[in-house]
Amino acid sequence: MPLHNATVQEALAALSSDPDRGLTPAEAARRLAKHGKNQLRTARRQSVLMRFLGQFKDFMVLILLISAGVSFWASAMQGDADFLDPIIILSIVIINAVIGTVQELRADRAIDALKKLSSPKARVLRAGKKLTIDSAELVPGDVVLLRTGDLVPADLRLLRSVELMAEESALTGESVPVEKDALAVCPKDAPLAERRNMVFSGTGVSSGAGVGVVESTGMDTAMGHIAGLLEQETAPETPLQKRLAQTGKVLGLGVIIICGVIFALGLLQRVEPLEMFMIAISLGVAAIPEGLTAVVTIVLAMGVKRMAAKRAIIRHMPAVETLGSTQVICSDKTGTLTQNKMTVTAFTGAFGSEPVEGGNAQFCLELCTLCNNCEPDGSGDPTEAAFLRACQSRKSALEESYPRVGEIPFTSKRKLMTTVHKTGNGYRIIAKGAPDVLIARCTQQLRGHGVAPLSGSGKAKLMADNSELAGKGLRVLAAAYRDVERLPGDDREIESGLIFCGLIGMEDPPRREARAAVLECKRAGIIPVMITGDHAGTALAIARRIGIAEENSFAITGPELDRLSEGELAAKIDSCRVFARVSPEHKVKLVKAYQRRGMTVAMTGDGVNDAPALKAADIGCAMGRGGTEVAKSAADMVLTDDNFSTIVSAVREGRGIYRNIRRTVHFLLSCNIGEILVVFAAFLLRAPAPLLAIQLLWVNLVTDSLPALALGVEPISREVMEEPPHKRDESIFSGGMGLSIALEGCLVGALALLAYSAGRAWFDIDPMEPIIGRTMAFAVLSLSQLVHSFNMRSQGSVLELGLFGNGKLNTACIICAFLMVSVIVFPPLSAVFRTAMLTPLQWAVVGGLSLCPLVIVEGEKLLAKAGRRRK
């Protein structure tokens, strides 16, 4: 028999517990061994070694490892012990793996630090003694003591309750505290929100006090049930991971084919097989942008670092880029878009709407502050705390002037709370509660500094005012009072003949920055959607104020969602922006409905009820300060300031990172295509190899390292949030980038081949041993790529952007140019790389050809801009 369907005595008997003494230490230890600790099951983390090895699963990385092995074998077979090639390859791969592993460990440590911010404790009875223990040590049958402000440590069947109100929004989505009654016996099939004799793990006591016996712990709790749903959800692969994996496979297979063809051509030209094999392998290493994975990892790591400074902890690095491709943000309302702090925002008295400061409004708020069980520091029921804040926390001073001598407590049946206070001439009776109940008990009305009779038509007008406030999504309470010389003996008589003071409207107000963040999302082509467990009217009112919903918008509730077929829901989500009274299962259903439409979905939230949807979404964003541990564990990103606008910053960062990654891919592939074409074209022309293996690797190392990394940290432009998000199935080469890569690769290759041909024809003594031609091709191939890196900074003219606006790129190019020139002009290095000293004329030819990419691409951009203007 479920304990919410049992009496107090039946519950105690079922758990073999004593309400006055609790369990003995020995019995508690026995039950702990049987049931285990009161903790949610968490996924076992991988060891550092397994994390490190996991970095090598990428297809491009596997190809590089094979290349390194073959290169090592080839060098050994030649007998020259020249292992520079495999060492370079392995170094890049290992550095990349170390960076990825370190970043994952850092993210985990940050999450662990968040968990340690609050160490939950519980006050229990053990052998008749009151003890404070770690909540993980609780067992079924433990008797737990609760008071205002406590976090409920397990699912409890209440034994006693005194004005106990529980804040269950984290579990049920209900933003208003729920009244609890230990003596109630609930139906067997009552949903969680209606089990008035139970309090649940992870919720809070907003006011009152109580005693409960532990019914269930750990994964057996209501919170544990929802945590179990997470195990059924698999986090989807991010768009960036999909694109890079696809790109890596295509490049890897293409390179294998090209290298095979070039190897065959070399054999046909009677090149030494081992030498030709080394050239083919070197070309393969040059063709595969092995720096890409490392650069992407570093770029993401830098983005993660910037996000951490903006109060967002990224648990998985690719999640930053995923935010950049987000098309829908499904956001919880309470605590995410709103402040999760009830606030007095409206007052209506005898003369209609009045400011909430001064006059009758201030008098009315003071009455509500006296008729209030919230602590002076504001801890307790959120609604009552709102009155204290409205009165600038003057509760202690007011109680000194009007000490309380009696109270008729609030119950859900009465919908009314009344307190009695001593005055100099007698007593002041103060009542607050539901407007319809309280207005019926009033015979007079406060008008200015006087009092007037309250007629039937006057009461009707007040109820109309109440409806108007409620229609704005406000929670409305009425307040009344009367002064008497002697107290009536009957409670009903005490609460009659009252003087009506006014209607007070309260709400959980939107965060100040929420509207601006929502509007920026819309400008960026992102659809903001509110998904909440709150009432539809309240949700719609907040959504309209912050710009998620329009005046004529509608809300769909959880029960309505249950009645919609998959096709009907797909049609509704295009026009509906507010979903109210939803369950955890509904949130997952909505996330997946958007995903079926091909959209990249982000889900924000802080409660246990958000966790399954956080994990099912393409990216889950949990609140770090007010969020539950279950939500944080399920999320890809944790916002330490619980601020919705931080998500917008993450979107901007993600878009900037994706742009920079595209720049890097564009640059690396165009350069690598140039390298392939030089060698391939020379073999087709039956010319000697234009570049040696070590020269190919050096060019690749110089251009694939610092310049590519510097492009990856290009400052994010202002207009990045004025473009629509890229689609989740969009190729990384979309928007004509594939064609640009091919054409620019041909340009770089043609310039290097031209330098090779010029050197071979004009300067080399023996055309079959073209040392000058190779040196000039070597220099032009590398230096032209460095110049070409500046073209990548913008799709528009880089001259308009500012040619030297990226300081890191300027530094990178200077360093790489120095390294490149060094292997030509310094004799010891020249001997290693088999280059020749160039004359000023030869350097002039090299310099002129190297600058061509900037001149030609800038000209193409200017022509394209002129064409767009003509259109």
N, C-alpha and C positions, 0 to 999 in steps of 0.2 A: 504494500500500500504506500503510495507517495505521501510524504509527510505533510504537504500542503493540504491534503485531504483528510488529515488526522487531527484530533484534538491535542492539546499540549501533553496530557497524560499519556495518550497513545504514542506520541512521538518519543517521549522519554523512555517508555517501555520498549519501543522498537530498537532504540539505540543503547539500552541498558545504561542509562546515565542518571545521575543525581543532580537536580537543579540547584541544590544548596552547597554541594561539595565538589561537584564535577567528577573527573576520573582520578584515580590514583596514579602516581608516576609509573608504577609497574604496568598497570593496564594501558596507559597511554603509550609506553614503549612497545608493548605487545601489538597494539593496533597500528603503530607506526611501521613495525616490521611487516605487518599484513598488508596495509594499504599503500605504503610508500609515502614519500614526502609530498607535502601540499604544494606541488609545483607543476607547471605546465610542461609537457614534453617538448623538448627543443631538438632541432636537427643537429646531428653530430657533425662537428666541424672537421674539415680535412686537416691532416697534419701539414706542416710547412713543406715537407718533402713532396707530398702528393699535390699540393698547390703548385709547387715549382714544376713538377713533371707535367701537370695539366696545361702549362703554358706551351707545351710542344705539340699539341694536338692539331694546330693549324696546318692546312695543306701546304701553304707556301713554306712554312718552317720545316716540314718534313722533306720537301724538295731540296731545301738548302742543306739540310743535314746529309742527305744522300750525296749532294754535290760535294760537300766537304769531304765525305768519305772517299769518293772516287778521286778527287783532287789529291788527297793524301796518298792514296794508292799509286796514282800516276807519278807523283813526285818521287816516291820510294822506288818505283820501277826504273825511273830515269837515273837514279843513283846520285842525284845532285843534292838531296836532302833539302830542297827548297819548299818549305812548308808554309810559306807566307799566305798562299791562297786559302787553305783550310783554316788556318789560324784566324784570318780576317772574318771568314764566314761564321765560324763557331763563336767568336767574340761577340759579333752582332746579335746572334741568336741568344746567347747566354745573358747578355746585358738586358735584352728585351724580357726574358723570362724572370730575371731578378726584379726588374721594375714592376712587372705585373704582380708578382708575389708580394713584394713589400707593400704595394698599394692596397691589396686585399687585406693584409694583416693590419694596416693602419685603420682601414674602415671598420674592421671588427673591434679594434681597441676603442675606437670612438663610440661605437654602439655600447660596448661594455661599460664605458664611463657614464653614458646616459643611464644605464640600468642601476648604477651605484648611487645615483642622485637620491634615490629613496629606498631605504631598506625597510620593507614592511614588517610591522610588529603586531602582536595581538595580546590583549589582556584576557586571561583565562582563569578559571577556578580549577585548581589541582589539589585534591585532598583538603578542600575547604579553604585553601589559601589563594589570594589573588596574586598572580604572577604575570610578568610581561615576557613573552617568548617570541622567537622568530616564527612568523606565520607558516613557514615551511614545516614546522614541527607539529602543526595542528592535525588532529585525527578525528574521524567521525565519533560523536559522543562528547567531545570537548564542549564545555559551557563557556561561551565568549561574552564579554561585557562590551557594550557599545555605548558611545556618547557622540555628541555633535563633533563633526570634523573627522571622525574615524573612517578609514578605508576598510570595507568589509573584507575579512581575510579568507573566507570560504563561504559556501552556500549554507545558510543557517535557517533552521525553523525557529521562529521567535517564541520565547517562553513568556516574556513580559515586555511591554512597550509603553512608553510614556511620551505622547505627542511625537512619536518617531516618524520622521520623513526621510526617505531615501532618494538620493540623486542617481537615477539609473540610465541616464542618457548614453553612457558609454556602452551599455548592453542592449537597450531597447530603442534608443534614439529619441525617447520622450524627454523633452527639455525641461518640463516642470516636475519638481519633486513629487514623489508618490507617498501617500499616507499609508502607514503600516499598522496592523492590528493583530496582536499576538493571539487574541481569542477567536479570531475568524477561522472558519473551516471552508476552504475553497473547493470548488468542483474538481474532480479528478482530471478533467481535460482543460482546466483553466490555463491560458497562455502565461508566459513569464510576467508580462506587464500587469496581470490581474491577480497574481498570487500575493495577496496583501499580508499574509502571515509569514512570508519568506523575505530574506534579504540575500543578495547574491554577491559572490566573490567579484572583486574589482569595482563594485559600486561604492558610493559614499553616503555617510550619514549626514544629511544637511541640517537636521535639527532634532531635538529630543534625545531620548536615551532608550536603551533596551538591553535585554539579555536573550541570547539565542543558543541553541545547541547545534553543533556542526552536523549537517546531514551528509555532505559530500565534500571531497577535497580533490585538488589536482585536476586531472583530465576528466573526472566524473562530474565536475561543476558545470553550470551553464556556460561559463566562459570557456571551460575545457572542451565542451561540445563544439563551440564555434572554432576553437583552435584546431580541433580535429578536422574541420572542413578544409583547413589550409593544406592538409596532407593530400587532399584529393585534387588540389590545383597545382599545376605545373607552370612556373614562370616562363613566359614565352621568350624565344630568342629575340634579341634587339635588332632593329633594322640595320644598324651599323654592322653587327656581327654577320648578318645574312649577306649584306653587300660585299664586305671584305672577304668572306668565305667564298662567295661566288667569283669575285675578281681573282682571288688567289688560285682557284681551280682552273679558270680559263687561262690565266697567265702561265701557270705551271705546265699545263698540257701543251699550250702553244710553244713555249720555250723548248720543251723536249723535242717537239717536231722540228722546229727551226734548227736547233743544234744538230739534230740528226742529218738534216739536209746539208748543212754547211760542212759537217764532218765528211759526208759522202762526196761533196764537191772538192774538198781538199784532197781526198784520196785519189779522185780522178785526175787531179793536177799533180799527182805524185809527191805530195807533201808527206814527210815522215809521219807515219800513223800516230805515234805517241805524241809528237809535237802538235799534230792536228787535233788529237783528242784533247790536249790541254787547252788549245785555242777554243774548241767547241765548249768545253766545260767553263772556261773563263767567260766566254760570251753568254753562256747560260746564267752564270752568276751575275753578269752585268745586266742581262735582260730582266731577271727577276728583281723587283725592287725590294730586296731584303731589308732595306732601311724602313720600308713602309710600316711594317708591323711595329717596329721599335718607335718610329716617329708617332704613329697613331697612339701608342700606349703613353708616350711622354706627353703628347698634346692633351690627351684625356686626363692624365695625372695632374698637369698644370691647371686644367679646367676644374678638377676636383679641389685643388688647393684654393683656387679663387672662390669656388662655391663655399668652401668651409669658412673663408673669411666673411662671406655673406650669410653665414648661419645656416648652411645646408650641408649635411654630411651625406656623401654619396657612398652607398654600400657596394655598388658595382659600377666600375668606371664607364662602361658603355651607356649607362642610364642617362648620363648628361646629354649625349647626342640624341637619345631617344626622345627626351623632352623637346629637343629642337624640331623633331618631326611630328610632335603631338598635334592632332587635329581636334580632339575633344578632351576637355578637362571635366571629369565628373567629381564634383566637390561636395563634401559633407557641409552642412550649414553650421551646426552648433560648435563653436570653438574654432572653426576654420574660416568661415566668412564672417562670423559674428564674434563678439568678445567673450561669449559664455559668461556674461555678467548682467543680470537683470538691472535695468535702469529706468527711473521714472522719467517719462518723456512728455506726458500730457496731463492736464488737469481740466475738468469741467465742473463748474459750480452753478449757482443760481442764475448767473448772467452769461452762461455759455462758457466757451473755451477761455482759459486764463493762463498767463505765464506760470510756470511751476515754481518761480521764486517770488516770495513776498505775498502779502495779502492773505486771503482765505486759503490759498494753496499751501502756504507755509504753515498756517495753523493746522490744516488737515494733515500735512506730512508729520508734524510734531505729534499729533494724536496717534498716527500709525506707528511712529517710533516708540511711543509708550506702550501701545498695544502690540507687543513684539517680543518674541523670545530669542531673538538673535543676540549673540554676544556683542559687547561694545566694540570689539575689534573687527566685527563684520563677519565672523565665522558663524555658519548656520544656514538656515533656509535662504536661497538666493533672492526670493521675493522680499523677505523681511530685510535682508541686507541692503536691498535697493532703497528702502526708506531711510536707513541709517546714513547712506551716502548722500541722499537728497538733503538730509538735515546736518550735513557735515559732521557726522558721528557725534552728535550732542546727546546721545542717549543717557550717559551717566549723569550729566547736569540736569536733564529733564526728570530723571528718576529721583534725584535729590529733592527737586521741587514738588514732584507728585509721586511719592512712594507707592508702590503697588501693594494692595492689601487683599486682593482676590482675583480669581480668574475662572472663566468658563472656557475650557480649551476648545480648539477647532477640531471638528470631525468632518469627514466627507459627507455625512448625512445632514449635519446642521449647516455646513458651509459658512460658518461664522465663528469668530473668536472675539471674546469680550474680556476686558480687564477692568478692575476697579482700583482707583487711586485716591489717596487721602489728600484733601485740600484744606485750606484754612477754615472754610465754612461748612465742610461736610465731605462729600465724595464726588468724584467725577467718574462716570461710567463711559468707557470708550469701546466701540465695536467696529470691527472691519470684516469684510467678507464679500460674498457674491452679491452683486448689485440687486438682483431680483429679490433675494432673501432680505437684505438689509433695508431696502426702500420700503418694503411692506411693513416694517416695524417702525417707520418714522412718521411723526405727525407734524413736524415742523421742519423748516429749512433755513440754513444760515444764509442771510442776504446782507452782504457788506458787513457792517458792525452790529447789525440787528438780526432778529429772528422773525420769520413769517410763517403762517400756516402752510402746510403742504397738502394741496387738494389732489383729487384723483387725476385731473388733467395735468397737474404739475408732476405727478409720479409717472404718467405716460410720457411726458417730455423727457424726463430723466432716463427712462428705459430706451427712448429713441436715441438719446445722446450716448448711452451705453452701447447700443447696436452700432452706432457710427464709429466709436472708438474701436470696438471689436472688429469691425470691417476693415480697419487699417492694420490688422494683425497684432493689435496690442492685447495684453492681458489686463483686464479691468477689475479693479477692486473698489468697493465703496467704503466710506468711513462716516461714522456718526458718533454723537456723544449726548450726554445730558448730565447736568449737575443736580445732586439731591442732598438734602440735609441728613436723611436717614436711608440706609440701604433696605430695599425691599427684601423680603424673605424668600421669594420665589425666583428661580432663574429666569423664567419666562417674563415675569414682571420687570426684572432688571433690564431685559433686552427689549422693552417696549417703550413707546412714547419718546423715541429718540429724535434728536435734531440732526437732519441730514447735512453733511458738510461738503461732500463732493465726490466725483468719480476720478480715480487715479489710473492713468494708463501707463503700463510698463512694457518694456520689450528687452530682448537680448539684442542690443544694437549692432549694426554692421561695424566691422573694423573700419577705421577712418580711411585706410588705404585700399580697401576692397574695391570700391567703385572704379578708381583709377586703374587698378590691376585688371579688372574685368574689361574695361574699355580698351586697354592695350591688347588684351587677348583677342578681342573682336577685330581690332585693326590688323592684327597679325594673322587673321583668317582662322582663329581657333574658336571652337564652339564651347562656351562655358555652360555647364549643366549642374543644377543643384539636386542632390539626392539626399533626402533626410528622413528621419523617423518622426519628425514633428508634424503638427497639423498642417493641412494644405493651405488654409488661410494665412497662417503665420509665415509659412515658407514663401508663398506668393508675394506677400507684402515686402519681405526682405529682398526677394529676388528682383522685384520691381525697383526698389530703392537703389540697388547696387548695379542695375543695368542688365542682369541676366535675363529678366522677363520684361515684356512690354505690358502696357495697360490692359490690352485685350488678350493677354496670354492666359493659359489654363494650366492646371496641375493634374497629374495622374497619380492616384493613390495605389498603395500596395494591393488591396483587394481588386481594384480595376486591372492592375497588371496581370493578376492571376487569371482573369477572364479573357485576356487578349491572346490570340494565337500568335505564332512566330511572325507570320506575314503582317498581321494587324499591328504588332509592336514595331516592326520595321518601318511601317508607314507613319506611326505616331512619333517616333523619335526624331523625325525630321523637323517637326513643328513644336514639340513639347520640350521645355527647358527646365521644368520643375517636377520632381517626383517626390511625393510625400507619403508618410506613414508606411515606409518600406521596411522589409526585413533584410537580414544579411543575404538570404538567397535571392531576393529581388535585386540587390545591388550587383551581385555577380551576373544575374540574368541581363541587366541593362548594359554592363560592361561588354559582355559577349555579343549583345545585339549590335552595338556600335562596331565591334571588331568584325562581325560578319559583313558589315557594310564596307569593309576594307579600310577602316579608320584606325589610326594609332591613338590609343586611349590612355590617358593619365587619370588616376584616381587618388584623391586626397582624402584624408580622414584621420581621426584620432582615437576612435572607440574600438572596442573589441568587435562590435558589429560591422566595422569597416574592413576588418582584416582579410576575410576571404576575397573581397573585391580588390583590395590592394594587391594581393598576390596574382589574381587573375588578369589584372590590367597590364598593359605593356610596360607601364611604370607606375609604381605605387609610391605615394608621398605621405609619410606619416608625420604627425606632430610630435616633436621631441619633448616639449615641456608639459603639455597637457595630455599627450597620447599614452595609450596603454602599451605595456611591453609586447603584447600580442601583435598590435598594429605595427610597432617598430620592427619586429622580427620579420613581418610579412612584406615590408616595404623595400623599395630600391633606394629611396632617399628619405632622410629624416631631417625635418626642418626644426632647428633648435629654438627658433623664436615663434613657432606656431603661427607664422604669418603667411597669408595667402599670396601677398605680393612677392615673397621670396620665390614662389613658383614661377612667376613671370620673369624674374631675374634668371632663373635656371633655364627657362625657355630661350631667353636671349643668349645666354651662354651656350646652350646646346646648338642653337642655329649657327652661332659664330664658330663653334668647334667643327660642325659639319662642313661649313664653308671652307675652313682652313684645311680640313682633311681632304676635301675635293681639290683644293689648291695643290696640296702635297702630292696627291695621286696624279693630277694633271702634269705637274712638273717632273716627277720621277719617271712616269711612263713616256712622256714626250722625249725626255733625255735618253731613256733606255732604248726607245725605238731608233733614235738617231745612232746609237752605238751599234745596234744590230745592222742597220742599213749600210753603215760604212764598211763593215766586214763582209756582209752579204754581197753588196754591189761590187766590191773589189774582186771577190772570187768569181762572180759572173763575168767580169771583164778579164778574167785570167791574169790578174795582177798579183804581185806578192802581197802577203798579209799586211794590211795597213797599220795594224796595231798588234803588239805582242800581248801574251796572256797577262803579264804583270802590269802592263800599261792599261789594259782594260779594267783590271781590278782596282788600280789606283784611281782612274777616272771615276769608277763607280763609288769608291770609298769617299772621294773628295766631294762629289756632287750629291750623293745620297745621304750625307750626314748633316753637317751644320746648316747648309742653305735650306734643305727640306724641313729641318726642325724649326728654323727661323720663320719659314712660311706658315708652319703650324701654329705659331703664336702671333700671327698678324692681328693687330688691334681690331676689335669688333666694330663694324661700321654702324652708323645710326640707323640706316634704312633697313637693317636686317629684320626688324620687327614690322616692317611695312609690306612684307611679301607673304604670300600664302605658304603654309608648311609644305614640305615635299612629301609626296605620297610614300606609304610604307613599302610598296612594291616598285618604287621608282629606282631605276638603275643609277648607280653612282656616276655613270657616263652620260646621263640625260642632259637635255638642254644644249645639244650640239657639242658637248665636251669631247665625246669620242672622236668626232671629225677633227676638232681642233688639235687633239693629241696627235692624231695621225699626220696632219699637215705640218705641225710644228716639229714633230720627230723627223719628218722628211727634210725640213729646212735645216735642222741641226746636223743631220747626217750628210746632206748635200754640201754644207759649208766645210765639214771635216774632210769629205772626199775631195772637194775642190782644193783644199790646202795640201792634201796628200799628193794630188795630181800635179799641182804647181811645183811643189818641192821636188818631186820625182823628175819632172820634166826640165826644170830650170836650174836646180841647184845640186842634185845628186850626180855623182860621177858615174856610178853603176846603177841603172834603173832597177836591176834585179836585187840590189841590196840598198833599198831606199831609206837610209838612216835619217837624212834631212826631211824627206817627205813624211816618214813616220813621226818624227819629232814635231813637225808642223801640224799634222793631223791630231796628234796627241794633245798639243797645246790648244788648238782651235776647238776640239771636241769638249775639253773641260772648261775653258774660259767662256766659250759661247753659252754653255749651260749655266754658268754663274750669271752671265748677263741676262739670259732668258728667265732666271728666277724673278727678276724685277717685273717682268710681264705678268707673272702669276698673281701679283698683289691685288689686282683689280680687273674686273671684266671691262671696265671703262679705261680711259687713258690714265696710265700711271703718272704721266706728267701733271695731270690735273689733281690727282691725289697727293702728289708730292713724291718725287722719285726716291728720296732718301728718308721717307717717313717712318720706316721700320728700322729702328736702330740695330736690332739684333740681326736682321738680314744684312745690313751694311757691314757689321763686324764679321759675320760669317763669311761673306764673300771676300773680304780683305784677307782673312786668315787662309781661306782655301786657295785664293789666287797666289798668295805667298808660297804655300805648300807646292802648288802646281809648278810655279816658276822655279822653285828651289831644285826640283829633280832634273831640271834642264841646265841651270847655270852653275850649280855646285858639282864639281867633278866627281867626288865620291858617290853622290846620289845618281849622277848621270851614268856612271858605270853600272850601278845596280839596275837602273831602268832602261839602259841601252839607248840613251838619247844623245843628240849632238848639240854642241854650242851653236846657237843661231846668231846670224849677223843682224845689225839694225834693220836692214831691208827686209829680212825674213820676219823679224819681230813686227815690222810695220804691216806686212801682209797678214800675219796672225791676228794683230790687233784690229785691223779693218774688218776681217771676216768675223771675228768674235763679237763685234758690236752689231752685226747685221740683224740678229734676232730682235733686238730692241727696236731698231729703226723700222723693220718690216712689219712686226706685229703692231707697233704703235700706228703705222700708216693704215693697217687693216682696221684697227679699232676706230680711227677717225673717219674712214670711209663708211663703216657700218653705222656710226653715229649720224653722219650726214644723210644716209639712206633712211634711217628711222625718222629723222626730221622731215624729209620730203614726204614720207607716208603720212 
